[in-house]
């Protein structure tokens, strides 16, 4: 399927899930993450849930990261440049929703993309090769391209892998893992 077809199909699947189903699946995803050997790093980038888009509730992962005393990094979208600006999450961080309902830090201590060691990546769908479909603005592809090559990229999905995304292009950045409520997908280059 194409990215456009997958966006339509998986947005519809998300909307069919009840709030309880989404929350239960989000907890299962967080528990699956605990199986991965990713917890010895310092800088973890995570997205905050857009509830209106029925995204994975990342609060559970935030609690794991806080409990392990990790540096948690959040992003703010710049729609003029198409870039993400990254800030360390602290006790003083103020989070506000932008006009697209994306919860973001107002400001804070900037962290360069090169510092990220693990990135939890939002997505709508992914395939068996680790290609992903996001919302189509390219923010994460640009961001991931600016990270170090060894940065671990982990997609979070309510649903299992599609067979193939047929319109992958050279600028798309593949995932290293994708975690669903039922399993962990590992992708090798």
C-alpha positions, 0 to 999 in steps of 0.5 A: 500500500502507499503511504496515503492509503496507509494513513487513511486506513490506520487513522480509521483503525485508531478511531475505532478503538475506545479510550480504554483500548488505546490506554491498555495497548499503550501500557502493553507497549511500554511493558514490551519496551522493557524487554529491549536492551536500551536502558543504559543510555543517557539521552532519550527523545520522546513525543508527547501524545496527541490525544486528538489523533488517538496516539500511543499514550507515552506517559507510561514510557515517561514514567519508566524514563523518570524512574530510571533517572534518564535525560528526557528530551521533547521537541517543539515543531517549527512549521515555518522551517519544518524542523524540530527544536529539542529541549530537556524536560525538567521540573520547570518545563511548561507544556502547551498545545500548539494550534495542531494540538501537539503538546510541546515545551514552551522553551527550555534547555536546548539539546542538539539532535546529535545528543540523542541516543534513543528516539521513540518515533510516532507513526501511523503505520510501518512495514516489515522492513522498518519503513514508517508512515507518519503524518506526512510533514517530514519533521521526523525524517529530517530530525532522524537524519540529523541524529548520529547513525548509531541512534536507536530509532524505535517506532510505537504502534498499536497495530502490527506491520503492513507487508510493504509501503510501496512508495518509500523514498531515499530520504525516509529513515527506517526504524531499528525497532517497532514495538506493538502491544503484542510484539517487538519487531527488530529490523536489520539494515 
